[in-house]
Amino acid sequence: WSQHLLSPDCVQNRFVREGRKSRMRSVVPVMVNSASSPEEDESAARSGPKKQLLEALQRHRSSRSANFLWRTLANVLGCDLRSLALLRILLAGLILWDCAQQAEDVRRFYGDSGVLNLFTVMDVSEGRFSLHFVNKSDVFAIALFTATILSALCLLVGLHTRLATFCCWLLLLSHQLRNPLIMDGGDLFLRHTMFWCIFLPLGRLYSIDRAMNLRNLAKTELPTDVRPPLNYQHLSWASIALICQIAWLYMEGAIYLKTGSSWQNGTSSYYALNLDFFVTNFGKSFLLRFPSLLQVLSRATLLFERWGPLLLVMPIGSSFFRMLGIFGFWCLHFGFGVSLNLGLFPYIPCCILCALLPGSVWSFLPAVRSLPQYTLYFNANDSLAPKLARVLMQVLHLEVRMRPLQQTDCSSATHSSEEPAVSPVVPFLALGTTPTQSVATDVQVIFALMKLSPLLWFRFWARVARVLLLDRLLEFGVYLLLMSESTELLLNALLRWQDESRFTVWQRRALTMCAFLAFVYVVNYNGLTYFPHDTPFWDQIGWIGHTFSFWQNWSMFSPDVPRQTGWFVLQATLADERVVDLFPEHGHVTAKHSELASDTKSKPEALLTYKFKNHRWRKLITNLRDRSTSRWTNNDYLRYLCREANDHLAQDSLERVKHIQFIWMMQENRDNYFQTAVQPIQVGEHSCE
């Protein structure tokens, strides 16, 4: 067996498989010319050419072991680059969706004339950081909100991805600390995930950054058979931190926090569905009819939250078990979403879990389609043309040769002696086999490439646009857009060619070190909650975690599901001594207030269909009943109600509000669908005069 391993044929096959032909040229001839007996081989194995071969084989075995170890760790603690690209798109979509819901309420939520005064927040923030603390005006709040939308758009298309991710994290932190009353656990989870995404290569694939990378542009000019393969697996301290962040979301509550009686005896789902302010029609009218099923769901939820994260890091069968864990958590959050009104909370973890999708899931994605029969020509005198061509090919999943197009290439071969030569017009983009034989030019190139894309989505929309004549409309719009010099300058400033400089290795090492230090700091900072220790060093650097709110506490429905339920009454006294309810069916003040019912202790019929403007208003109203925040928030909120009612909604002086009382009609849930009598609790009051 040893002689077989040292034979020239065996060694050559091993090195050829690893692509090490150059080393074999210097080693194998010595082996072929050195014929020796088996006895001499045994004595000479430790010297000369045999020693070199043994050392080479040992290095080969160690490299194979290292590669196997790296692949195992990457499968367990790493992420696929395609999954990270999907995570980037989903996170940007969540931020834009949330901004669209809050667009009409920016002044109310974040302005100084809104529901929460800035100085009140600064008094209780205790040194935390928020950009809103710089200026309290409504205009500045709108500017920060606009910056959030622009950063999310850049993150969506992968334009300056790392900078856009940092801006999104900083702006989310500022918004959440400006008005914590409208935030929930999903917003905190989104913010912490955005922090770890700063260190992840979210823009490595399917982004404008990849299209503008000159190194990737050079690779596309190489033949396909000699092009280096792309390694989709990514392993770093940031990927480890992201997996730990996802696991901690579920395991902290299941192991340390959810210790109440309702979680232990399996009645947590029953009490959660009896919270009239959160339950949906499906949960109230269907799920509550099956108490045995609710008990099974309660115990299964606690069990899966405790042990389900281990499926994400299984070393054996990692792809199968990871998909099993992801699917289980998707089902868990789907159940939360259909039974309880929790805003964006069910969707945020589902989107973040997509970052852990294994590479085997992406086998359905078609490969990049190469079009050797075509050449994409761009105007050589326009610096924007090649950039847009690269972005177009990156989006459509295509590879086409790119060549500059000069004015002489477009001139006709011959001209009549009687007709003067006409200077040809160089198109912005042209697709064809030769410069004079174009299949499509300018905007028509977009639709021609969409038809050639391997992605069915683009081929479908190319045909729809042709039927609805949208191609002509788009052509006119692009013509107007490129006619403006300021627009062209802006696009050239945004779309810059990116070249990997000699400091790239140093930058990657610095980024890795920052991710490692951040991971160690966040783990120790949050570990002090359960494992306190007195260390002077941590006392000196603890202000960092406090300033940027690195503290995490996933305490929803912990330690027990609340038993108190009820509804709210905004009892307002008008100038003509009438007593009205300012929001009988809405979570915010409207002009359609109604007379207060004589029996305020009877549960309103429309309680389950409370028409809140969005989930932020629902969260605001429910947080106002908290005793720990009511002392410093209720006065600001009631003062806001007075301004809204008297300045915008009052039709005459008799309808002006003089006095407001904020009352919570509380009931306590008991077993067997029994509720106690209504107990009115005054949360706050304010005089508007």
BATI-408376 format. One record per residue (C-alpha): residue number from 1; x, z, y. Coordinates in pm, 1 decimal. Layout:
residues N
NUM,X,Z,Y
...
***
This chain:
residues 689
1,0.0,0.0,0.0
2,286.8,78.3,237.6
3,453.5,-251.4,152.3
4,124.1,-428.8,221.7
5,94.2,-262.0,560.9
6,449.7,-366.0,647.9
7,411.1,-723.9,528.6
8,441.7,-987.9,800.6
9,96.5,-1136.6,729.7
10,-81.0,-802.4,756.1
11,97.4,-700.0,1073.4
12,37.7,-1037.0,1232.9
13,-334.8,-1021.1,1154.6
14,-359.6,-676.4,1310.3
15,-188.7,-781.4,1630.4
16,-380.7,-1106.5,1657.6
17,-708.4,-918.6,1633.2
18,-601.6,-699.9,1922.7
19,-470.4,-993.2,2126.8
20,-102.6,-892.5,2105.2
21,60.1,-1220.8,2003.8
22,347.9,-1179.6,2245.7
23,475.5,-868.4,2070.0
24,450.7,-1037.9,1731.2
25,680.4,-1322.4,1844.5
26,961.9,-1071.7,1889.8
27,896.2,-858.4,1580.7
28,771.0,-1079.2,1295.5
29,1071.2,-1320.2,1277.4
30,1299.7,-1026.1,1217.5
31,1074.7,-914.8,933.8
32,1067.8,-1261.5,775.0
33,1444.1,-1304.3,778.7
34,1520.7,-953.6,651.5
35,1451.1,-975.4,280.7
36,1516.9,-647.1,99.2
37,1427.5,-470.8,-220.7
38,1158.7,-198.3,-239.8
39,1430.2,65.9,-278.2
40,1603.9,-50.2,36.2
41,1271.9,-61.6,224.9
42,1215.3,305.3,158.1
43,1556.8,402.4,298.5
44,1544.9,160.3,593.0
45,1186.3,231.4,696.7
46,1304.5,481.0,955.5
47,1551.7,249.5,1128.1
48,1578.0,-104.2,1255.1
49,1284.6,-349.1,1265.5
50,1082.6,-146.9,1016.5
51,1092.5,146.5,1254.6
52,965.0,-72.7,1536.4
53,677.2,-189.9,1321.6
54,587.0,163.7,1218.7
55,586.4,272.6,1580.5
56,374.9,-28.3,1674.6
57,125.2,49.0,1400.1
58,114.4,412.9,1507.4
59,40.8,310.9,1866.2
60,-223.0,74.5,1736.8
61,-392.1,352.2,1537.5
62,-377.3,592.2,1833.3
63,-523.6,330.0,2066.9
64,-805.1,264.4,1820.6
65,-873.4,638.4,1799.8
66,-872.4,664.5,2179.1
67,-1108.6,368.3,2209.0
68,-1342.0,518.8,1949.2
69,-1340.8,851.6,2133.2
70,-1409.0,680.3,2466.2
71,-1695.8,476.6,2320.7
72,-1849.8,789.0,2170.2
73,-1826.6,981.7,2497.2
74,-1960.2,683.0,2689.8
75,-2261.2,657.6,2459.1
76,-2330.6,1030.1,2491.0
77,-2246.1,1106.7,2855.4
78,-2230.1,761.9,3014.5
79,-2472.6,514.7,3167.8
80,-2517.8,142.0,3136.5
81,-2445.7,-56.7,3453.0
82,-2770.3,-250.5,3412.8
83,-2961.8,77.2,3391.7
84,-2787.9,197.8,3708.0
85,-2891.1,-122.2,3884.9
86,-3249.9,-56.9,3776.5
87,-3216.6,300.5,3901.2
88,-3104.8,171.7,4240.9
89,-3408.1,-53.3,4271.5
90,-3651.9,215.8,4156.9
91,-3510.4,483.9,4389.6
92,-3532.7,247.9,4684.8
93,-3888.3,158.9,4586.0
94,-3987.2,525.8,4569.0
95,-3845.1,594.4,4915.3
96,-4020.7,291.4,5063.4
97,-4348.3,385.3,4894.4
98,-4327.0,737.6,5032.1
99,-4240.4,607.1,5379.2
100,-4540.4,374.3,5368.6
101,-4770.0,669.2,5297.4
102,-4620.4,879.9,5575.8
103,-4592.6,602.4,5836.0
104,-4904.9,707.4,6026.0
105,-4812.0,1076.1,6020.4
106,-4449.4,1072.9,6134.3
107,-4535.0,1243.2,6462.4
108,-4755.9,1499.1,6287.1
109,-4503.9,1587.4,6015.9
110,-4167.1,1561.8,6191.8
111,-4240.5,1555.9,6564.6
112,-4240.0,1859.5,6790.2
113,-4610.9,1811.3,6860.8
114,-4696.5,1815.1,6491.9
115,-4800.1,2075.1,6238.4
116,-4470.7,2267.0,6243.9
117,-4269.2,2351.2,6552.9
118,-3898.7,2267.0,6545.5
119,-3781.7,2605.2,6673.8
120,-3986.7,2778.6,6404.5
121,-3805.4,2578.8,6137.9
122,-3465.6,2645.3,6294.6
123,-3532.2,3019.4,6298.2
124,-3602.3,3032.1,5924.9
125,-3355.0,2760.6,5815.3
126,-3065.6,3009.4,5841.0
127,-2793.3,2755.7,5912.7
128,-2912.4,2462.9,5701.3
129,-2835.3,2111.1,5818.3
130,-3088.3,1855.2,5941.0
131,-3051.6,1564.2,6178.9
132,-3389.6,1656.2,6325.7
133,-3228.3,1966.0,6478.2
134,-3036.5,1742.0,6720.1
135,-3345.5,1640.0,6915.5
136,-3704.7,1759.2,6895.9
137,-3876.6,1459.7,7055.2
138,-4123.2,1242.1,6867.5
139,-3919.2,930.8,6951.2
140,-3613.1,1070.7,6776.3
141,-3822.5,1158.6,6469.9
142,-3955.7,802.3,6457.6
143,-3599.1,668.8,6490.3
144,-3481.7,875.4,6192.7
145,-3782.4,761.9,5993.3
146,-3700.7,398.6,6075.7
147,-3340.5,456.1,5968.7
148,-3470.6,583.7,5634.5
149,-3664.0,261.7,5579.3
150,-3363.5,44.5,5669.2
151,-3133.4,243.5,5440.6
152,-3381.4,211.3,5154.0
153,-3402.8,-166.3,5209.5
154,-3023.1,-194.7,5196.7
155,-3023.6,12.2,4879.3
156,-3292.5,-210.3,4728.8
157,-3092.7,-532.0,4767.1
158,-2754.3,-367.3,4708.6
159,-2611.2,-425.7,5056.3
160,-2326.6,-180.1,5124.6
161,-2472.1,20.3,4838.5
162,-2258.7,332.7,4855.9
163,-2307.2,371.3,5230.8
164,-2680.7,307.0,5196.8
165,-2703.7,570.0,4921.2
166,-2525.3,826.3,5137.6
167,-2755.8,751.5,5432.7
168,-3064.2,785.8,5212.3
169,-2944.1,1122.2,5082.7
170,-2862.2,1250.5,5432.0
171,-3194.9,1136.6,5578.3
172,-3394.8,1275.5,5286.0
173,-3216.7,1607.5,5333.8
174,-3301.6,1602.2,5705.1
175,-3669.4,1522.9,5649.0
176,-3714.2,1784.2,5378.3
177,-3554.6,2061.0,5581.9
178,-3750.8,1961.7,5892.0
179,-4086.1,2022.6,5723.2
180,-4053.5,2201.5,5387.8
181,-4430.0,2265.8,5375.6
182,-4507.5,1907.8,5269.7
183,-4237.8,1885.0,5001.6
184,-4264.4,1948.8,4628.8
185,-4030.3,1961.4,4331.2
186,-4023.0,1584.2,4299.0
187,-3876.2,1547.8,4648.3
188,-3602.2,1798.5,4568.3
189,-3522.0,1620.3,4241.6
190,-3502.7,1287.9,4425.6
191,-3266.1,1433.0,4684.7
192,-3030.5,1588.1,4428.2
193,-3027.3,1264.8,4228.0
194,-2942.9,1064.1,4539.8
195,-2642.2,1289.6,4593.0
196,-2497.0,1208.2,4250.0
197,-2576.7,840.7,4299.9
198,-2326.4,835.5,4586.3
199,-2050.6,850.5,4323.4
200,-2211.7,603.5,4080.2
201,-2157.8,222.7,4087.1
202,-2518.8,136.0,4165.2
203,-2418.5,-193.7,4325.1
204,-2194.0,-321.2,4047.4
205,-2465.4,-555.4,3914.6
206,-2758.5,-749.9,4062.0
207,-2668.7,-675.8,4422.6
208,-2546.7,-846.1,4736.5
209,-2223.7,-647.6,4709.5
210,-2146.1,-820.5,4380.9
211,-2226.6,-1159.2,4530.4
212,-1990.4,-1093.5,4823.9
213,-1705.0,-973.8,4600.8
214,-1423.7,-1230.1,4609.4
215,-1291.7,-1112.4,4274.1
216,-1621.1,-1195.9,4104.7
217,-1625.4,-1526.9,4290.2
218,-1284.6,-1611.2,4145.0
219,-1405.1,-1525.4,3794.4
220,-1690.7,-1773.5,3820.0
221,-1437.0,-2052.9,3874.1
222,-1275.2,-1978.1,3536.4
223,-1396.5,-2145.5,3216.8
224,-1640.9,-1942.2,3016.3
225,-1416.3,-1911.2,2708.7
226,-1125.6,-1753.3,2901.5
227,-1333.3,-1538.4,3135.4
228,-1278.5,-1163.3,3079.6
229,-1589.4,-992.0,2938.4
230,-1777.5,-740.6,3148.7
231,-1789.3,-384.5,3019.3
232,-2138.7,-254.1,3092.5
233,-2064.8,104.9,2989.7
234,-1978.5,349.2,3266.5
235,-1842.5,698.9,3207.2
236,-1744.7,928.6,3492.9
237,-1799.4,1276.7,3623.4
238,-2092.2,1142.0,3824.6
239,-2267.1,1013.9,3510.3
240,-2208.7,1351.2,3342.7
241,-2351.3,1526.9,3650.4
242,-2657.1,1300.8,3649.5
243,-2733.5,1379.4,3284.7
244,-2684.1,1751.1,3347.7
245,-2912.8,1727.1,3650.8
246,-3190.5,1570.8,3442.9
247,-3146.8,1823.2,3162.2
248,-3142.8,2118.6,3403.3
249,-3476.2,2009.5,3553.4
250,-3651.4,2082.2,3224.2
251,-3435.6,2345.1,3055.5
252,-3417.2,2588.3,3346.4
253,-3792.7,2634.1,3364.7
254,-3846.9,2633.2,2988.1
255,-3569.5,2881.6,2908.3
256,-3539.1,3110.3,3210.9
257,-3851.0,3082.6,3428.0
258,-4162.1,3012.7,3219.3
259,-4189.6,3357.0,3065.7
260,-4549.3,3445.6,3159.1
261,-4833.0,3524.9,2922.0
262,-5003.9,3187.9,2963.8
263,-4692.4,3006.5,2837.9
264,-4645.7,3241.6,2547.0
265,-5005.5,3235.1,2419.2
266,-5064.4,2862.9,2485.3
267,-5320.9,2888.1,2768.6
268,-5108.1,2733.4,3044.4
269,-5283.4,2395.2,3025.0
270,-5623.1,2562.2,3041.0
271,-5540.2,2752.4,3359.7
272,-5366.1,2452.3,3516.9
273,-5675.1,2235.8,3468.5
274,-5889.6,2505.8,3627.6
275,-5705.0,2475.0,3958.7
276,-5976.4,2290.2,4147.1
277,-5742.4,2182.7,4423.8
278,-5514.1,1988.6,4185.5
279,-5715.7,1884.9,3881.9
280,-5832.4,1525.4,3848.5
281,-6170.5,1408.8,3725.6
282,-6017.2,1316.3,3389.0
283,-5869.1,1661.1,3343.5
284,-6183.5,1843.5,3456.0
285,-6445.5,1640.0,3273.9
286,-6257.0,1546.0,2956.6
287,-5954.5,1759.3,2869.4
288,-6122.0,2093.3,2942.4
289,-6374.0,2019.4,2667.1
290,-6105.9,2060.7,2398.5
291,-5953.8,2410.8,2419.6
292,-5771.9,2372.7,2087.3
293,-5606.1,2053.3,2208.0
294,-5501.6,2225.9,2530.4
295,-5334.2,2502.2,2333.7
296,-5137.4,2248.7,2130.0
297,-5036.3,2061.4,2446.2
298,-4919.6,2382.9,2612.7
299,-4692.8,2481.5,2326.1
300,-4565.6,2124.8,2281.0
301,-4482.3,2098.8,2652.2
302,-4277.0,2416.8,2651.8
303,-4103.1,2323.1,2327.1
304,-4014.3,1970.0,2438.7
305,-3891.0,2084.4,2780.4
306,-3659.8,2329.3,2604.4
307,-3514.4,2103.0,2334.9
308,-3598.4,1750.2,2452.1
309,-3290.7,1714.4,2677.4
310,-3068.6,1747.6,2369.7
311,-3201.1,1411.2,2250.2
312,-3035.2,1250.3,2552.5
313,-2684.7,1354.4,2442.1
314,-2689.6,1310.5,2063.3
315,-2347.8,1185.6,1939.6
316,-2493.8,1023.2,1625.9
317,-2753.1,752.4,1672.7
318,-2723.4,799.0,2048.2
319,-2924.8,488.5,2142.4
320,-3217.5,577.7,1915.9
321,-3234.2,945.3,2008.6
322,-3185.6,876.1,2378.3
323,-3473.7,629.8,2379.4
324,-3681.4,882.1,2185.4
325,-3610.9,1149.8,2446.7
326,-3681.5,916.1,2738.5
327,-4010.0,801.7,2584.8
328,-4109.0,1164.4,2521.3
329,-4047.8,1262.9,2882.5
330,-4236.2,954.6,3002.4
331,-4537.0,1064.8,2796.4
332,-4501.2,1418.0,2934.0
333,-4512.3,1302.2,3294.7
334,-4789.6,1055.9,3219.4
335,-4998.0,1349.0,3102.0
336,-4914.9,1538.2,3421.1
337,-5015.1,1240.3,3635.3
338,-5353.9,1172.3,3475.6
339,-5463.7,1536.0,3469.2
340,-5324.4,1681.0,3795.0
341,-5285.7,1550.1,4149.7
342,-4911.6,1606.3,4196.1
343,-4822.0,1326.8,4434.8
344,-4497.9,1148.2,4349.0
345,-4374.8,1419.6,4114.7
346,-4477.3,1244.5,3787.2
347,-4318.3,915.1,3896.0
348,-3982.9,1036.9,4029.0
349,-3847.0,1176.8,3696.9
350,-3976.0,871.1,3510.5
351,-3779.4,642.3,3741.0
352,-3464.4,854.6,3727.2
353,-3476.5,863.3,3346.5
354,-3436.2,484.4,3353.1
355,-3069.6,542.0,3443.3
356,-3016.1,663.7,3085.3
357,-3155.5,355.9,2911.9
358,-2897.9,247.4,2649.6
359,-2740.4,-94.9,2647.4
360,-2940.0,-204.0,2343.4
361,-3255.3,-204.7,2555.8
362,-3114.1,-483.4,2771.1
363,-3072.6,-725.3,2481.7
364,-3394.2,-898.5,2591.8
365,-3241.3,-982.6,2929.9
366,-3127.9,-1346.6,2925.3
367,-2764.9,-1420.8,2992.2
368,-2648.3,-1578.6,3314.0
369,-2726.9,-1947.1,3289.5
370,-2443.3,-2184.8,3369.8
371,-2522.7,-2525.7,3519.5
372,-2208.9,-2739.7,3471.6
373,-2397.8,-3059.3,3548.8
374,-2471.8,-2950.7,3905.7
375,-2265.9,-2854.2,4207.4
376,-2394.3,-2645.2,4495.6
377,-2258.6,-2785.7,4820.8
378,-2257.9,-2584.6,5141.4
379,-2186.5,-2677.8,5499.2
380,-1814.0,-2626.2,5552.6
381,-1864.4,-2569.2,5926.2
382,-2116.9,-2288.3,5874.2
383,-1975.1,-1952.1,5765.8
384,-2319.0,-1825.3,5660.9
385,-2391.8,-2103.1,5411.2
386,-2153.7,-1997.1,5127.6
387,-2265.6,-1634.5,5158.8
388,-2632.3,-1721.0,5120.9
389,-2546.7,-1951.5,4831.2
390,-2368.4,-1667.3,4648.9
391,-2658.8,-1429.2,4710.1
392,-2901.4,-1690.7,4582.6
393,-2710.6,-1739.4,4257.5
394,-2678.6,-1363.5,4205.4
395,-3052.1,-1310.0,4246.7
396,-3154.0,-1603.7,4027.2
397,-2906.3,-1519.8,3748.3
398,-2728.7,-1854.6,3773.5
399,-2373.2,-1986.4,3785.4
400,-2313.0,-2312.8,3970.3
401,-1992.9,-2458.8,4105.7
402,-1967.0,-2420.3,4481.5
403,-1792.3,-2680.2,4697.1
404,-1770.9,-2722.3,5076.1
405,-1940.8,-3024.7,5223.7
406,-1775.0,-3213.3,5508.1
407,-1932.8,-3468.8,5738.8
408,-1720.3,-3744.2,5586.1
409,-1865.4,-3668.8,5241.5
410,-2214.5,-3750.2,5366.1
411,-2126.3,-4078.7,5529.9
412,-2245.3,-4393.8,5363.9
413,-1997.7,-4607.9,5176.4
414,-2051.2,-4918.3,5387.6
415,-2206.6,-5003.7,5718.8
416,-2340.3,-5328.2,5838.8
417,-2133.9,-5498.3,6106.3
418,-2441.6,-5552.3,6317.6
419,-2563.9,-5191.4,6293.2
420,-2363.0,-4916.0,6458.4
421,-2241.9,-4632.3,6235.6
422,-2462.6,-4324.2,6259.8
423,-2310.4,-3977.1,6222.2
424,-2470.3,-3820.1,5914.2
425,-2635.5,-3481.3,5928.2
426,-2462.6,-3228.8,5705.0
427,-2725.1,-3020.2,5520.6
428,-2703.1,-2642.5,5513.5
429,-2717.3,-2642.0,5133.0
430,-2731.8,-2926.9,4882.7
431,-2767.5,-2931.3,4504.9
432,-2659.8,-3235.3,4309.4
433,-2395.5,-3408.0,4101.6
434,-2210.3,-3562.5,4397.2
435,-2230.2,-3507.3,4773.5
436,-2424.5,-3832.0,4814.5
437,-2657.7,-3776.7,4517.0
438,-2850.0,-3457.9,4593.7
439,-3142.4,-3325.6,4397.2
440,-3251.4,-3096.5,4680.3
441,-3130.3,-2996.5,5025.7
442,-3170.3,-2692.1,5251.7
443,-3473.4,-2478.4,5161.4
444,-3568.6,-2705.1,4870.4
445,-3250.4,-2586.3,4699.4
446,-3409.7,-2241.6,4662.1
447,-3710.1,-2374.8,4471.3
448,-3494.6,-2613.5,4264.5
449,-3273.2,-2324.4,4152.0
450,-3577.0,-2103.6,4088.8
451,-3702.9,-2362.3,3840.1
452,-3363.1,-2357.2,3665.8
453,-3339.9,-1977.4,3653.7
454,-3347.6,-1815.0,3307.4
455,-3583.3,-1549.4,3444.3
456,-3946.9,-1645.0,3389.6
457,-4054.8,-1452.6,3698.4
458,-3879.9,-1694.1,3935.7
459,-3989.8,-2003.8,3747.3
460,-4350.7,-1888.8,3772.4
461,-4332.9,-1829.5,4147.5
462,-4156.2,-2161.4,4204.6
463,-4456.6,-2343.0,4061.5
464,-4704.2,-2124.0,4248.3
465,-4523.9,-2193.1,4575.9
466,-4534.7,-2565.6,4505.5
467,-4910.4,-2556.9,4444.4
468,-4987.6,-2342.6,4750.6
469,-4745.7,-2538.7,4972.7
470,-4548.4,-2222.8,5041.8
471,-4223.5,-2418.1,5023.2
472,-4310.8,-2602.9,5344.0
473,-4404.2,-2279.7,5516.7
474,-4080.1,-2115.1,5403.5
475,-3880.3,-2414.5,5519.4
476,-4029.9,-2388.4,5866.8
477,-3967.2,-2012.1,5878.6
478,-3602.4,-2047.0,5772.1
479,-3555.1,-2320.1,6033.2
480,-3683.5,-2090.1,6308.0
481,-3470.9,-1803.5,6175.7
482,-3146.5,-1997.7,6171.2
483,-3212.7,-2148.3,6513.5
484,-3146.9,-1807.0,6668.2
485,-2777.7,-1737.6,6724.1
486,-2832.1,-1362.9,6729.7
487,-2990.7,-1374.7,6383.0
488,-2700.1,-1574.6,6247.0
489,-2449.5,-1331.3,6396.9
490,-2638.9,-1037.8,6245.8
491,-2644.7,-1195.2,5899.2
492,-2274.1,-1277.4,5920.2
493,-2201.4,-917.7,6018.7
494,-2401.1,-781.2,5725.1
495,-2282.2,-1033.4,5466.7
496,-1906.8,-989.4,5467.1
497,-1670.4,-1101.8,5196.0
498,-1532.0,-800.8,5014.2
499,-1179.9,-816.0,4878.9
500,-1034.9,-548.7,4652.7
501,-729.1,-430.9,4840.2
502,-421.7,-258.1,4700.3
503,-584.6,79.1,4776.7
504,-869.4,19.0,4531.8
505,-710.9,229.0,4256.6
506,-642.6,510.9,4500.5
507,-999.9,496.3,4629.5
508,-1143.1,514.0,4278.9
509,-927.5,811.8,4192.8
510,-1028.3,986.8,4513.8
511,-1395.9,917.3,4441.1
512,-1355.9,1050.9,4087.0
513,-1188.7,1365.2,4217.3
514,-1467.1,1419.4,4473.5
515,-1731.4,1379.5,4201.4
516,-1548.2,1627.9,3979.6
517,-1514.3,1887.0,4257.5
518,-1879.5,1842.5,4357.6
519,-1991.0,1884.6,3995.9
520,-1787.5,2203.5,3951.6
521,-1910.4,2342.8,4282.5
522,-2281.0,2272.3,4221.3
523,-2265.1,2418.3,3869.1
524,-2099.0,2737.3,3990.1
525,-2319.1,2763.8,4299.0
526,-2638.6,2748.1,4094.4
527,-2491.4,2952.7,3811.1
528,-2467.1,3253.6,4040.1
529,-2844.8,3288.7,4006.8
530,-2825.9,3375.2,3637.1
531,-2461.1,3483.1,3602.7
532,-2373.9,3670.5,3922.5
533,-2011.5,3759.6,3983.8
534,-1816.2,3885.2,4282.2
535,-1545.3,3635.9,4373.3
536,-1399.3,3627.6,4725.8
537,-1325.5,3257.1,4690.8
538,-1690.6,3166.2,4629.2
539,-1795.2,3390.6,4915.8
540,-1578.9,3183.8,5147.8
541,-1707.2,2841.5,5037.8
542,-2067.9,2939.3,4964.4
543,-2172.9,2814.7,5307.8
544,-2131.7,2453.5,5188.7
545,-2407.5,2483.6,4929.7
546,-2629.1,2671.7,5174.0
547,-2579.9,2419.6,5456.1
548,-2656.0,2113.3,5243.4
549,-2913.3,2286.8,5019.1
550,-2742.5,2245.5,4681.6
551,-2940.4,2536.7,4542.7
552,-3190.6,2435.3,4273.7
553,-3490.0,2623.0,4139.4
554,-3742.0,2431.5,3928.8
555,-4011.5,2697.2,3929.7
556,-4335.1,2495.8,3915.5
557,-4599.5,2702.4,3736.2
558,-4339.8,2977.7,3683.1
559,-4328.0,3244.5,3559.6
560,-4697.5,3193.1,3497.1
561,-4965.2,2941.8,3586.0
562,-5158.9,3080.6,3886.0
563,-5503.5,3213.0,3809.7
564,-5634.3,3189.9,4166.9
565,-5829.1,2882.8,4267.5
566,-6074.1,2803.4,4546.5
567,-6119.9,2591.3,4856.6
568,-6047.4,2610.4,5227.8
569,-6273.8,2638.2,5529.7
570,-6162.8,2564.1,5884.4
571,-6422.7,2764.4,6072.8
572,-6417.2,2645.2,6433.3
573,-6626.4,2786.0,6717.8
574,-6718.1,2522.0,6977.6
575,-6786.7,2567.7,7348.8
576,-7163.7,2560.9,7286.0
577,-7121.9,2846.6,7031.9
578,-7178.2,2626.0,6731.0
579,-6973.0,2703.2,6422.1
580,-6848.0,2397.6,6234.8
581,-6609.3,2311.0,5953.4
582,-6339.2,2078.0,6079.7
583,-6269.7,1913.6,5744.1
584,-6564.1,1932.9,5506.3
585,-6432.9,1645.0,5292.4
586,-6086.7,1569.1,5426.2
587,-5755.7,1746.7,5425.8
588,-5699.0,1677.0,5793.2
589,-5902.9,1701.2,6111.2
590,-6154.7,1423.3,6165.7
591,-6416.2,1352.5,6425.9
592,-6690.0,1390.1,6165.3
593,-6702.8,1766.4,6140.3
594,-7021.4,1917.0,6005.1
595,-7218.2,2231.6,6061.3
596,-7082.1,2520.7,5860.0
597,-7307.8,2596.5,5566.3
598,-7495.0,2921.3,5580.3
599,-7367.0,3013.1,5235.0
600,-6993.4,2957.7,5263.8
601,-6933.8,3127.2,4929.5
602,-7092.8,2846.5,4730.0
603,-6843.2,2598.0,4591.1
604,-6879.9,2257.5,4761.4
605,-6992.4,1976.1,4537.9
606,-6724.7,1739.8,4672.0
607,-6439.8,1976.4,4592.6
608,-6297.9,1754.2,4320.0
609,-6310.1,1450.1,4546.8
610,-6125.2,1597.9,4842.7
611,-6023.2,1285.5,5033.4
612,-5678.6,1380.5,5150.8
613,-5501.7,1116.6,5351.0
614,-5206.1,1146.9,5114.8
615,-5050.1,1405.2,4886.9
616,-4843.9,1544.9,5176.8
617,-5157.7,1686.0,5339.8
618,-5266.6,1838.9,5010.5
619,-4928.2,2007.2,4973.0
620,-4937.4,2130.1,5333.8
621,-5278.2,2294.8,5296.3
622,-5187.7,2463.4,4967.6
623,-4858.2,2595.1,5105.7
624,-5032.1,2751.4,5406.2
625,-5201.2,3007.1,5184.2
626,-4863.3,3142.4,5070.6
627,-4808.3,3485.4,5218.0
628,-4432.4,3431.0,5249.9
629,-4476.4,3134.1,5485.0
630,-4808.8,3205.0,5655.3
631,-4659.5,3448.4,5903.8
632,-4451.4,3175.5,6071.8
633,-4638.4,2854.6,5991.5
634,-5008.7,2921.4,6037.5
635,-4989.1,2963.9,6413.9
636,-4814.2,2627.5,6450.6
637,-5067.0,2454.5,6227.4
638,-5370.2,2605.9,6400.4
639,-5219.0,2523.0,6739.0
640,-5186.9,2163.6,6621.3
641,-5552.7,2163.8,6513.0
642,-5658.4,2278.6,6857.5
643,-5466.0,1996.4,7023.1
644,-5600.3,1735.2,6787.1
645,-5960.2,1854.7,6816.1
646,-5968.3,1896.5,7195.5
647,-5739.9,1615.6,7314.2
648,-5837.3,1335.8,7077.8
649,-6166.3,1414.2,6901.9
650,-6384.8,1601.5,7151.1
651,-6640.8,1370.9,7309.6
652,-6747.3,1610.6,7587.2
653,-6678.0,1963.2,7705.2
654,-6944.4,2115.0,7475.9
655,-6756.8,1994.4,7166.7
656,-6425.8,2152.6,7263.2
657,-6296.5,2409.1,7016.7
658,-6253.6,2764.3,7145.3
659,-6149.4,2949.4,6833.1
660,-6033.5,2856.0,6481.1
661,-6029.4,3061.8,6164.0
662,-5848.8,2937.9,5853.3
663,-6023.6,3088.8,5548.5
664,-5941.4,3057.0,5180.9
665,-6238.8,3102.1,4949.6
666,-6059.0,3245.5,4648.5
667,-6179.7,3271.5,4291.4
668,-5987.4,3393.1,3988.0
669,-6001.6,3208.8,3658.1
670,-6059.2,3404.2,3340.0
671,-6077.6,3311.5,2974.8
672,-6373.2,3121.2,2826.8
673,-6435.3,2922.2,3147.1
674,-6535.5,3228.7,3347.6
675,-6460.0,3264.9,3718.6
676,-6490.0,3574.6,3934.8
677,-6699.9,3597.1,4249.6
678,-6574.8,3422.9,4563.7
679,-6355.7,3636.9,4785.6
680,-6298.1,3502.3,5139.6
681,-5942.0,3558.0,5262.2
682,-5850.8,3485.9,5621.2
683,-5521.6,3299.1,5621.0
684,-5493.9,3275.5,5999.3
685,-5677.8,3245.5,6329.3
686,-5597.7,3108.7,6671.8
687,-5761.8,3095.3,7012.1
688,-5754.8,2749.2,7167.0
689,-5821.7,2863.5,7522.9
***
